[in-house]
């Protein structure tokens, strides 16, 4: 998540996230948004590995760790995680990890495109980026899109996630 404008590119859902998976996700983010100068995280085992340190060093990224037991130092991501848990994990029952992944990506699209954020003056992250010149006019090929089928409710069966290439 980018702290400045609350934009999330991806919500990664799995039974575990080893450091190699974190590196793979980071590489995808760098390809999409460019290399960040700094990343801040907690001290989870997936973040403190030698592989993460090497990846960051090779790519000129500074990785900062919050103090153990001080989640307030990473309050934006903690708030994001709470929102995701409330909106998705605590609200629905999923039959498979694949179903949860599909719903999580659809939720991320809604979070960025349809959900106003108080911290952004009640704009969505995409509206904020467009308004303040931090994002060129939307190229729909770069953004996941959400379509709803003929069902009027927004349950997981009615969500279709398309990534236009």
Secondary structure, 3 states (H helix, E strand, C coil): CECCCCECCCCCCCCCCCHHHHHHHHHHHHHHHCCCCEEEECCCCCCCCHHHHHHHHHHCCEEEECCCCCHHHHHHHHHHHHHHHHHHHCCCCCCCHHHHHHHHHHHHHHHHHCCCEHHHCCECHHHHHHHCCCCCCCCHHHCEEEEECCCCCCCHHHEEEEECC
